[in-house]
Amino acid sequence: MKKIYLSLLLFYVGTAQAQVGENVYPFLNLPVSARQAALGGDAISIMDKDVNFAAVNPALLNPDMHQQVSVNAASYLAGSTYGTLNYGHVFENGHMITANARYMDYGKIPRTDEAGFQNGEFGAFDAALGAGYAYHFEKEWTIGAGVQVINSKIDNYTSMAVAGTIGVTYHLDKTNETLALAARNFGYQFKTFDGTRENLPFRIDLGYTKILKKFPAALTITAHDLQQFNISSELDLNGQEVGFTRKIMDHFSFGAELFPESSFRIRLGYNVKRGSELAVLDQRSFAGLSAGFGIRFNAFVIDYSHIRYHSASNVNMLGISIDLSGNRFD
């Protein structure tokens, strides 16, 4: 069982997203939407109508998210599929809630014995169902918390866990600035695969977003995985030990959204850690880059992103958001 599980985990970590340590349920750290994916994959400080961001930081819930629903899907790497569903609802007196779900289906995986000979196939998937709450207690401040129930199955083995998220957001409407802090995926695995309890992919992220006044762009910078200083690989592409500066920079991802208040938006992003670790020596692979766009019309928004992992692996993600309140997207 351990060999099956480790093979699956290594496949996921090595190709999908570099993770910190050997944690279970790494799908919880995948981008929650096509828009987040296009902006570097880690943004937690975008406060507008996009209800998807409330899944990674419930403190981003705001009145504009009332009755917004969004669905995102991607044909991921090696035949796997990934999807999310998010919904927001706003009550009176500053109380807001969100409901969300996500899944990862790894498709059919070859079953091999210890000698490496294939002996059939098996399936594997991860799924999570969650809810969040936020309270706008001051003009600029919002606090929020969320909980997820996680179910995972690999062949005939299953596990379950509960994970929490807490966040705080400071938003200055006058200057169009948002500063956010979120602690994600802390919890407990109450049903293990084979009797060995594993760690959840806990992370602490700090994000900042500003919509510029004199140029039609919104800039986002996120410092992720702050719970641990060294999240880098031991060696760089040249086989040299990774230095202090690289260890600092691997915590950052960047995003830019052009024409953020128009009906057509262009997005660019760069994830430093992904770009550093998945690059190809002496080749221009564009690893770590991401791009996308959003189109808004009436009560619908369509988002698309293209994520570059390395020269042989790319992911395309599509999202559709609907305003069920009857209002048009602003």
C-alpha positions as CSV (number, residue, x, y, z in Angstrom):
1,M,0.0,0.0,0.0
2,K,2.8,2.5,0.9
3,K,4.4,2.0,-2.5
4,I,1.2,2.7,-4.3
5,Y,0.5,5.8,-2.2
6,L,4.0,7.1,-2.5
7,S,4.0,6.6,-6.3
8,L,0.8,8.5,-6.6
9,L,2.1,11.3,-4.3
10,L,5.4,11.6,-6.1
11,F,3.5,11.7,-9.5
12,Y,1.4,14.5,-8.2
13,V,4.1,16.5,-6.5
14,G,6.6,16.1,-9.2
15,T,4.4,17.2,-12.0
16,A,1.5,19.3,-10.7
17,Q,2.9,21.5,-8.0
18,A,6.0,21.5,-5.8
19,Q,4.9,20.9,-2.3
20,V,6.6,21.5,1.1
21,G,7.3,18.1,2.7
22,E,5.4,14.9,2.2
23,N,1.9,15.9,3.2
24,V,-1.4,14.1,2.3
25,Y,-4.1,15.8,0.2
26,P,-1.8,18.1,-1.8
27,F,-4.8,18.9,-4.1
28,L,-5.9,21.4,-1.5
29,N,-3.1,23.7,-2.6
30,L,-4.0,23.7,-6.3
31,P,-5.5,27.0,-7.7
32,V,-9.1,27.2,-6.8
33,S,-10.1,28.9,-10.1
34,A,-8.9,29.8,-13.6
35,R,-8.4,33.4,-12.5
36,Q,-6.2,32.5,-9.5
37,A,-4.2,30.1,-11.7
38,A,-3.5,32.8,-14.2
39,L,-2.3,35.2,-11.5
40,G,0.5,32.9,-10.2
41,G,-1.6,30.3,-8.4
42,D,-1.4,31.6,-4.9
43,A,-3.4,34.9,-4.7
44,I,-5.4,35.4,-1.5
45,S,-6.0,39.2,-1.5
46,I,-8.4,39.9,-4.4
47,M,-11.6,41.4,-3.0
48,D,-14.3,41.8,-5.6
49,K,-17.3,39.8,-6.9
50,D,-15.2,36.7,-7.6
51,V,-16.5,34.2,-5.0
52,N,-13.8,31.6,-5.8
53,F,-11.2,33.5,-3.6
54,A,-13.4,33.0,-0.5
55,A,-12.5,29.3,-0.7
56,V,-8.8,30.1,0.1
57,N,-9.4,33.1,2.3
58,P,-13.0,33.4,3.7
59,A,-12.1,36.9,4.9
60,L,-12.4,38.0,1.3
61,L,-16.2,37.5,1.5
62,N,-18.0,40.8,0.8
63,P,-21.5,42.0,-0.1
64,D,-20.7,41.9,-3.9
65,M,-20.4,38.1,-3.6
66,H,-24.1,37.7,-2.8
67,Q,-25.5,34.8,-4.7
68,Q,-22.5,34.4,-6.9
69,V,-21.8,30.8,-8.1
70,S,-18.7,29.7,-10.0
71,V,-17.6,26.4,-11.5
72,N,-14.0,25.7,-12.6
73,A,-12.6,22.6,-14.3
74,A,-9.2,21.5,-15.8
75,S,-7.9,18.5,-17.6
76,Y,-4.8,18.1,-15.5
77,L,-1.6,16.2,-16.0
78,A,-1.3,12.6,-17.0
79,G,-5.0,12.1,-17.6
80,S,-6.2,13.5,-14.3
81,T,-9.1,16.0,-13.9
82,Y,-9.7,18.7,-11.4
83,G,-12.7,20.9,-10.6
84,T,-14.1,23.3,-8.0
85,L,-17.5,24.8,-7.1
86,N,-18.0,27.9,-5.0
87,Y,-21.0,29.9,-3.8
88,G,-21.4,33.0,-1.7
89,H,-24.4,34.4,0.3
90,V,-24.6,37.6,2.3
91,F,-26.9,38.3,5.2
92,E,-27.7,41.5,7.1
93,N,-25.4,43.1,9.7
94,G,-22.2,42.1,8.0
95,H,-22.6,38.3,8.2
96,M,-21.5,36.3,5.1
97,I,-21.1,32.6,4.2
98,T,-19.7,30.5,1.4
99,A,-20.0,26.9,0.3
100,N,-17.4,25.2,-1.7
101,A,-16.3,21.8,-3.1
102,R,-13.4,20.5,-5.1
103,Y,-12.2,17.2,-6.5
104,M,-9.2,15.6,-8.1
105,D,-9.7,12.4,-10.2
106,Y,-6.3,10.8,-11.0
107,G,-7.8,8.4,-13.6
108,K,-6.4,4.9,-14.1
109,I,-3.0,4.3,-12.7
110,P,-1.0,1.1,-13.6
111,R,-0.7,-1.3,-10.7
112,T,2.9,-2.8,-10.6
113,D,4.5,-5.3,-8.3
114,E,7.9,-4.9,-6.6
115,A,9.7,-6.1,-9.7
116,G,8.0,-3.3,-11.8
117,F,5.7,-5.6,-13.8
118,Q,2.2,-4.2,-14.5
119,N,-0.7,-6.1,-12.9
120,G,-3.8,-4.3,-13.9
121,E,-4.9,-0.8,-13.0
122,F,-6.4,1.1,-10.0
123,G,-8.2,4.4,-9.5
124,A,-7.7,7.2,-7.1
125,F,-9.4,10.5,-6.2
126,D,-9.5,13.3,-3.7
127,A,-12.6,15.3,-2.8
128,A,-13.4,18.1,-0.3
129,L,-16.7,19.7,0.8
130,G,-16.5,22.9,2.8
131,A,-18.2,26.0,4.2
132,G,-17.0,29.4,5.4
133,Y,-18.1,32.4,7.4
134,A,-17.0,36.0,7.5
135,Y,-17.9,39.0,9.5
136,H,-17.2,42.6,8.4
137,F,-16.7,44.2,11.8
138,E,-15.0,47.5,10.9
139,K,-15.1,49.7,7.8
140,E,-11.8,48.2,6.5
141,W,-11.5,44.9,8.4
142,T,-13.0,41.4,7.7
143,I,-12.3,38.2,9.6
144,G,-13.3,34.8,8.3
145,A,-13.0,31.0,9.0
146,G,-13.8,27.9,7.0
147,V,-13.9,24.1,7.4
148,Q,-13.6,21.3,4.9
149,V,-14.3,17.6,5.2
150,I,-11.9,15.7,3.0
151,N,-12.2,12.2,1.5
152,S,-9.5,10.4,-0.4
153,K,-9.5,6.9,-2.0
154,I,-6.5,5.0,-3.5
155,D,-7.5,1.6,-4.9
156,N,-9.3,0.0,-2.0
157,Y,-7.9,2.2,0.7
158,T,-9.6,5.3,2.0
159,S,-8.9,8.2,4.3
160,M,-10.8,11.1,5.8
161,A,-9.8,14.3,7.5
162,V,-11.2,17.7,8.6
163,A,-9.3,20.9,7.7
164,G,-9.7,24.5,8.7
165,T,-8.9,27.9,7.3
166,I,-8.8,31.3,9.0
167,G,-8.1,34.7,7.5
168,V,-8.2,38.4,8.0
169,T,-8.4,41.1,5.4
170,Y,-7.7,44.8,5.5
171,H,-9.3,46.6,2.5
172,L,-8.9,50.3,1.7
173,D,-11.6,51.2,-0.8
174,K,-10.3,54.8,-1.2
175,T,-6.9,53.6,-2.5
176,N,-8.1,50.2,-4.0
177,E,-5.7,48.2,-1.8
178,T,-6.2,44.9,0.0
179,L,-3.8,43.2,2.5
180,A,-4.7,39.7,3.5
181,L,-3.4,37.0,5.8
182,A,-4.6,33.4,5.7
183,A,-3.7,30.1,7.5
184,R,-4.9,27.2,5.5
185,N,-5.3,23.4,5.7
186,F,-4.7,22.9,9.4
187,G,-6.6,19.9,10.8
188,Y,-6.7,16.2,11.6
189,Q,-6.7,13.0,9.6
190,F,-9.2,10.9,11.6
191,K,-9.2,8.0,9.2
192,T,-5.9,6.9,7.8
193,F,-5.0,4.8,4.7
194,D,-3.0,2.1,6.5
195,G,-2.8,3.1,10.2
196,T,-0.2,5.8,9.8
197,R,-1.5,9.3,10.4
198,E,-0.2,11.9,7.9
199,N,0.2,15.6,8.0
200,L,-2.2,18.0,6.1
201,P,-0.6,20.5,3.8
202,F,-0.7,23.4,6.3
203,R,0.4,26.8,4.9
204,I,0.4,30.4,5.9
205,D,0.1,33.0,3.1
206,L,0.3,36.8,3.1
207,G,-1.0,38.7,0.0
208,Y,-1.3,42.3,-1.2
209,T,-3.3,43.6,-4.2
210,K,-3.6,47.1,-5.5
211,I,-5.6,48.5,-8.4
212,L,-3.5,51.3,-10.0
213,K,-5.1,54.7,-10.6
214,K,-3.0,56.0,-13.5
215,F,-2.7,52.7,-15.4
216,P,-5.4,50.1,-16.0
217,A,-3.9,47.3,-14.0
218,A,-4.2,45.4,-10.7
219,L,-1.0,44.0,-9.2
220,T,-0.9,41.1,-6.8
221,I,2.0,39.7,-4.8
222,T,1.7,36.7,-2.5
223,A,4.2,35.4,0.0
224,H,3.2,31.7,0.5
225,D,4.2,28.9,2.8
226,L,5.5,31.3,5.5
227,Q,5.2,28.6,8.1
228,Q,8.5,27.2,6.9
229,F,11.6,29.2,5.8
230,N,13.2,26.6,3.5
231,I,10.7,25.3,1.0
232,S,13.3,25.0,-1.9
233,S,14.9,21.9,-3.3
234,E,18.4,21.1,-2.0
235,L,20.1,21.7,-5.4
236,D,19.6,24.1,-8.3
237,L,19.7,23.1,-12.0
238,N,23.5,23.3,-12.0
239,G,23.8,20.9,-9.1
240,Q,24.8,23.6,-6.6
241,E,23.3,24.1,-3.2
242,V,20.4,26.6,-3.3
243,G,21.4,29.9,-1.8
244,F,19.7,32.2,0.7
245,T,18.3,34.6,-1.9
246,R,16.7,31.8,-3.8
247,K,15.2,30.4,-0.6
248,I,13.6,33.8,0.0
249,M,12.3,34.2,-3.5
250,D,10.8,30.8,-3.7
251,H,8.1,32.0,-1.3
252,F,6.7,34.5,-3.8
253,S,4.3,34.5,-6.7
254,F,3.2,37.5,-8.7
255,G,0.2,38.4,-10.8
256,A,-1.0,41.3,-13.0
257,E,-4.5,41.9,-14.4
258,L,-4.8,44.4,-17.2
259,F,-8.1,46.4,-17.6
260,P,-9.4,45.0,-14.2
261,E,-12.6,47.1,-14.4
262,S,-13.5,46.4,-18.0
263,S,-15.5,43.6,-19.6
264,F,-12.3,42.0,-21.0
265,R,-9.3,41.4,-18.7
266,I,-5.9,40.0,-19.5
267,R,-3.9,38.2,-16.8
268,L,-0.3,37.3,-16.3
269,G,1.5,35.5,-13.5
270,Y,4.7,34.0,-12.4
271,N,5.4,31.5,-9.6
272,V,9.1,31.7,-8.6
273,K,9.3,28.3,-6.9
274,R,7.7,26.5,-9.8
275,G,9.8,28.4,-12.3
276,S,13.0,27.6,-10.5
277,E,12.5,23.9,-9.9
278,L,10.8,22.9,-13.1
279,A,13.0,24.8,-15.5
280,V,15.1,22.9,-18.0
281,L,18.9,23.5,-18.1
282,D,20.0,25.4,-21.2
283,Q,16.5,25.5,-22.6
284,R,13.8,28.3,-22.5
285,S,10.9,26.4,-21.0
286,F,8.9,29.3,-19.5
287,A,8.3,27.2,-16.4
288,G,6.4,29.1,-13.7
289,L,4.6,31.4,-16.1
290,S,0.8,31.6,-16.4
291,A,-1.6,33.7,-18.5
292,G,-5.3,34.0,-19.0
293,F,-8.2,36.2,-19.7
294,G,-11.7,37.0,-18.4
295,I,-14.8,38.0,-20.4
296,R,-17.8,39.5,-18.8
297,F,-21.2,39.8,-20.3
298,N,-24.5,40.4,-18.5
299,A,-24.7,38.0,-15.5
300,F,-21.9,35.7,-16.8
301,V,-18.1,35.7,-16.6
302,I,-15.9,33.2,-18.4
303,D,-12.3,32.8,-17.2
304,Y,-9.5,30.9,-18.9
305,S,-5.9,30.2,-17.8
306,H,-2.9,28.5,-19.2
307,I,-0.3,27.3,-16.7
308,R,3.2,26.4,-17.8
309,Y,4.9,23.8,-15.6
310,H,7.7,22.8,-17.9
311,S,8.3,22.2,-21.6
312,A,6.3,19.0,-21.6
313,S,3.5,19.8,-19.2
314,N,0.9,22.5,-19.4
315,V,-2.6,22.9,-17.9
316,N,-5.6,24.7,-19.2
317,M,-8.3,25.7,-16.8
318,L,-11.8,27.1,-17.6
319,G,-14.2,28.8,-15.2
320,I,-17.8,30.1,-15.5
321,S,-19.3,32.4,-12.9
322,I,-23.0,33.4,-12.7
323,D,-24.7,36.1,-10.8
324,L,-27.9,34.5,-9.4
325,S,-29.0,37.7,-7.8
326,G,-30.2,39.1,-11.1
327,N,-27.6,41.8,-11.2
328,R,-25.0,42.3,-13.9
329,F,-21.3,41.8,-13.1
330,D,-19.6,45.2,-12.5
